[in-house]
Amino acid sequence: MGQLTDTQTLNNQYGTADKLNTRISIHAKYSVNKQGFGNWITEHYCFPEHASVLELGCGTGDMWKGKSEIIARCDRLILSDFSAGMLDQAKANLKNKSGIGYRVIDIQEIPCPDQSFDAVIANMMLYHVPDLVKGLSEVRRVLKDGGSFYCATYGENGMMEYIGSLFSGYGIETRVNANFTLQNGAEKLSPFFAEVKRDLYEDALLVTDVEDLVDYIFSLAGMTDLRKLPRETIREVLSRHMVDGVLRIPKEYGMFIARK
């Protein structure tokens, strides 16, 4: 993804749920691992009874659907996002389920007292934070001693890189946002947390309708050069790389669990 470090670009990508839903849908439709990345992530959550939990960058809230058992362990669960529009979508998706609060929060200035939460969650968003040091410092501040920070992210050798490689003859430059990845995340987290563990999610996409992939490409901020090509050209190049009607695209996703 591109360097989304300014408010205008963040609002363009995440002001409403449309582009995010496009990206979510291609994973739901074509992923090899049918567990689903969201289910895999929540499987890692280990909250104490009567937990106080804050999620930063909750997006559409889809990962909390069907997770009543996890929600029930929380005396307080706050879903927050930088975008008020995204929070509106989360509320609609979760049908104002009881036990969940919603707040607009910037990770760089979390409006909560020190040691407020047993767990903080920030999935697939830390690479967007303009001042990551400040953001992680805030997470550490609001975590209780012994609390856990869960943060999923992508790697530097996944979908974007593969798709970009298919267009190497077109002068396409794939700009991957490497501010926080599976490769460097431990290094970024270590100054703030006593223990950092990484776990990897095994998966790939088997795409049978390239039009879905074209829509995915046009939803991304980091494919600026590629989006300058006509849709028909993009469609033709992708189709040429299909084998027996399938285009296999590698994924590289995982998460870190850091403890204070």
C-alpha positions as CSV (number, residue, x, y, z in Angstrom):
1,M,0.0,0.0,0.0
2,G,1.0,3.6,-0.5
3,Q,2.3,5.9,2.2
4,L,-1.0,6.9,3.8
5,T,0.3,9.3,6.3
6,D,-1.9,12.4,5.8
7,T,-5.5,13.0,6.9
8,Q,-6.8,13.7,3.4
9,T,-5.6,10.3,2.1
10,L,-6.8,8.5,5.1
11,N,-10.3,10.0,4.7
12,N,-10.2,9.1,1.0
13,Q,-9.4,5.4,1.8
14,Y,-11.4,5.0,5.0
15,G,-13.9,7.9,5.2
16,T,-16.6,5.4,4.1
17,A,-16.7,1.6,4.0
18,D,-17.0,1.2,0.2
19,K,-13.3,0.7,-0.7
20,L,-12.7,-1.4,2.4
21,N,-15.6,-3.6,1.6
22,T,-14.2,-4.2,-1.9
23,R,-11.0,-5.4,-0.3
24,I,-12.7,-7.6,2.2
25,S,-15.0,-9.2,-0.4
26,I,-12.2,-10.5,-2.6
27,H,-10.7,-12.3,0.4
28,A,-14.1,-13.8,1.4
29,K,-14.7,-15.0,-2.1
30,Y,-11.3,-16.4,-3.2
31,S,-9.3,-17.3,-0.1
32,V,-7.8,-20.8,0.2
33,N,-7.9,-20.8,4.0
34,K,-11.6,-21.0,4.7
35,Q,-11.1,-20.2,8.4
36,G,-10.9,-16.5,7.4
37,F,-8.3,-14.1,8.6
38,G,-10.7,-12.3,11.0
39,N,-11.6,-15.6,12.7
40,W,-8.0,-16.5,12.9
41,I,-7.2,-13.1,14.5
42,T,-10.0,-13.4,17.1
43,E,-8.9,-16.9,18.0
44,H,-5.7,-15.4,19.4
45,Y,-7.6,-13.1,21.8
46,C,-7.1,-14.1,25.4
47,F,-9.0,-11.7,27.6
48,P,-9.5,-12.1,31.3
49,E,-12.9,-12.3,32.8
50,H,-14.5,-8.8,33.2
51,A,-12.0,-7.4,30.7
52,S,-11.7,-3.8,29.6
53,V,-10.8,-3.8,25.8
54,L,-10.1,-1.1,23.3
55,E,-10.0,-1.7,19.6
56,L,-8.3,1.0,17.5
57,G,-9.2,1.1,13.8
58,C,-12.1,-1.2,14.0
59,G,-13.2,-0.5,10.5
60,T,-16.6,-2.0,9.6
61,G,-16.6,-4.1,12.8
62,D,-17.1,-7.3,10.7
63,M,-14.6,-9.3,12.9
64,W,-16.9,-9.0,15.9
65,K,-19.9,-10.7,14.1
66,G,-20.8,-14.0,15.8
67,K,-18.3,-13.3,18.6
68,S,-20.8,-13.1,21.4
69,E,-18.7,-15.3,23.6
70,I,-15.7,-13.1,23.4
71,I,-17.8,-9.9,23.9
72,A,-19.4,-11.5,26.9
73,R,-16.0,-11.7,28.6
74,C,-15.7,-7.9,28.5
75,D,-17.2,-5.6,31.0
76,R,-16.2,-2.8,28.7
77,L,-15.5,-3.1,24.9
78,I,-14.8,0.1,23.0
79,L,-14.6,-0.1,19.2
80,S,-13.0,3.0,17.8
81,D,-11.9,4.4,14.5
82,F,-10.3,7.5,13.0
83,S,-13.3,7.8,10.7
84,A,-16.8,8.6,12.0
85,G,-18.2,7.2,8.8
86,M,-16.5,3.8,9.4
87,L,-17.9,3.8,13.0
88,D,-21.4,4.3,11.5
89,Q,-20.9,1.2,9.4
90,A,-19.7,-0.8,12.3
91,K,-22.7,0.2,14.4
92,A,-25.0,-0.9,11.5
93,N,-23.1,-4.2,11.0
94,L,-23.3,-5.1,14.6
95,K,-26.9,-3.8,15.0
96,N,-26.0,-1.8,18.1
97,K,-25.2,-5.0,20.0
98,S,-25.3,-4.5,23.7
99,G,-22.0,-4.3,25.6
100,I,-20.2,-2.4,22.9
101,G,-19.3,1.3,22.9
102,Y,-18.1,3.4,19.9
103,R,-15.8,6.3,19.8
104,V,-13.8,8.3,17.3
105,I,-10.2,8.0,18.4
106,D,-6.8,8.8,17.0
107,I,-4.2,6.2,18.3
108,Q,-1.7,9.1,18.6
109,E,-3.9,10.8,21.3
110,I,-6.0,8.2,23.0
111,P,-8.4,10.1,25.3
112,C,-8.3,7.5,28.2
113,P,-6.5,7.4,31.5
114,D,-3.3,5.5,32.1
115,Q,-3.7,1.7,32.6
116,S,-7.3,1.7,31.4
117,F,-7.4,-1.6,29.4
118,D,-6.5,-5.2,29.8
119,A,-6.1,-5.5,26.0
120,V,-5.7,-3.1,23.1
121,I,-6.3,-4.2,19.5
122,A,-5.0,-2.5,16.3
123,N,-5.4,-4.7,13.3
124,M,-4.2,-3.8,9.8
125,M,-3.8,-0.1,10.6
126,L,-0.4,0.6,12.3
127,Y,1.3,1.2,9.0
128,H,-1.0,4.2,8.4
129,V,-0.1,5.9,11.7
130,P,1.9,9.2,10.9
131,D,3.8,9.0,14.2
132,L,4.1,5.4,15.1
133,V,6.3,5.9,18.0
134,K,3.8,8.3,19.6
135,G,1.0,5.8,18.8
136,L,2.7,2.8,20.4
137,S,3.6,5.0,23.3
138,E,-0.1,5.8,23.8
139,V,-1.0,2.1,23.5
140,R,1.5,1.2,26.2
141,R,0.3,4.0,28.4
142,V,-3.4,3.0,28.4
143,L,-2.6,-0.7,28.8
144,K,-2.6,-2.2,32.3
145,D,0.6,-3.9,33.6
146,G,0.5,-7.4,32.1
147,G,-2.0,-6.3,29.5
148,S,-1.8,-7.5,25.8
149,F,-1.6,-5.6,22.5
150,Y,-2.9,-7.5,19.5
151,C,-1.9,-6.1,16.1
152,A,-2.3,-7.9,12.8
153,T,-0.5,-6.7,9.7
154,Y,0.8,-7.8,6.3
155,G,4.2,-8.8,5.0
156,E,6.5,-7.3,2.3
157,N,6.2,-10.3,-0.1
158,G,2.4,-10.7,-0.5
159,M,-0.4,-9.7,-2.9
160,M,0.7,-6.2,-3.8
161,E,4.2,-7.3,-4.8
162,Y,2.9,-10.3,-6.8
163,I,0.4,-8.2,-8.7
164,G,2.9,-5.5,-9.4
165,S,5.3,-8.2,-10.8
166,L,2.8,-9.2,-13.4
167,F,3.1,-5.7,-14.9
168,S,6.9,-5.4,-14.9
169,G,6.9,-4.6,-18.6
170,Y,4.7,-1.6,-18.1
171,G,7.0,0.5,-15.9
172,I,4.8,-0.1,-12.9
173,E,6.2,0.7,-9.5
174,T,4.4,-1.0,-6.6
175,R,4.8,1.2,-3.5
176,V,4.4,-0.9,-0.4
177,N,3.8,0.9,2.9
178,A,6.5,-0.7,5.0
179,N,5.9,1.4,8.1
180,F,4.8,-1.7,10.1
181,T,5.1,-5.2,8.5
182,L,5.6,-8.8,9.6
183,Q,9.3,-8.2,8.8
184,N,9.9,-5.1,11.0
185,G,7.0,-5.2,13.4
186,A,8.9,-6.8,16.2
187,E,11.6,-4.2,16.0
188,K,9.0,-1.4,16.2
189,L,7.2,-3.0,19.2
190,S,10.2,-4.1,21.3
191,P,11.0,-0.7,22.8
192,F,7.5,-0.5,24.3
193,F,6.7,-4.0,25.3
194,A,8.4,-6.6,27.5
195,E,7.5,-9.6,25.2
196,V,6.6,-9.7,21.5
197,K,5.5,-12.8,19.6
198,R,4.7,-13.2,15.9
199,D,2.3,-15.7,14.3
200,L,1.7,-16.3,10.6
201,Y,-1.5,-16.9,8.7
202,E,-1.2,-19.4,5.8
203,D,-3.3,-18.4,2.8
204,A,-3.6,-17.5,-0.9
205,L,-6.2,-16.3,-3.3
206,L,-7.5,-18.5,-6.2
207,V,-9.2,-15.9,-8.4
208,T,-11.5,-17.1,-11.2
209,D,-13.1,-13.7,-12.2
210,V,-10.4,-11.1,-12.9
211,E,-13.0,-8.4,-12.9
212,D,-13.1,-8.8,-9.1
213,L,-9.3,-8.3,-9.0
214,V,-9.5,-5.2,-11.2
215,D,-12.0,-3.7,-8.7
216,Y,-9.6,-4.6,-5.9
217,I,-6.7,-2.9,-7.6
218,F,-8.7,0.3,-8.1
219,S,-9.6,0.3,-4.4
220,L,-6.0,0.5,-3.3
221,A,-3.9,3.6,-2.6
222,G,-0.6,2.0,-3.4
223,M,-1.4,1.1,-7.0
224,T,-1.4,4.6,-8.5
225,D,0.8,3.7,-11.4
226,L,-1.2,0.6,-12.3
227,R,-4.5,2.5,-12.1
228,K,-3.2,4.7,-14.9
229,L,-3.5,1.8,-17.3
230,P,-6.9,1.2,-19.0
231,R,-9.0,-1.3,-17.1
232,E,-9.1,-3.5,-20.3
233,T,-5.3,-3.6,-20.3
234,I,-5.2,-4.6,-16.6
235,R,-7.9,-7.2,-17.3
236,E,-5.9,-8.7,-20.2
237,V,-2.6,-8.9,-18.4
238,L,-4.2,-10.7,-15.4
239,S,-6.1,-13.1,-17.7
240,R,-2.8,-14.1,-19.4
241,H,-1.4,-15.3,-16.1
242,M,-4.4,-17.5,-15.3
243,V,-3.8,-21.3,-15.4
244,D,-6.8,-23.4,-16.1
245,G,-9.0,-20.4,-15.4
246,V,-7.4,-19.6,-12.0
247,L,-5.0,-16.9,-11.0
248,R,-3.1,-17.8,-7.8
249,I,-2.0,-14.9,-5.7
250,P,0.1,-15.4,-2.6
251,K,-0.8,-13.7,0.7
252,E,1.5,-12.8,3.5
253,Y,-0.5,-12.0,6.7
254,G,0.0,-12.5,10.4
255,M,-0.1,-10.8,13.7
256,F,1.9,-9.7,16.7
257,I,1.0,-10.2,20.4
258,A,2.9,-7.8,22.6
259,R,2.7,-7.8,26.4
260,K,3.4,-4.9,28.7
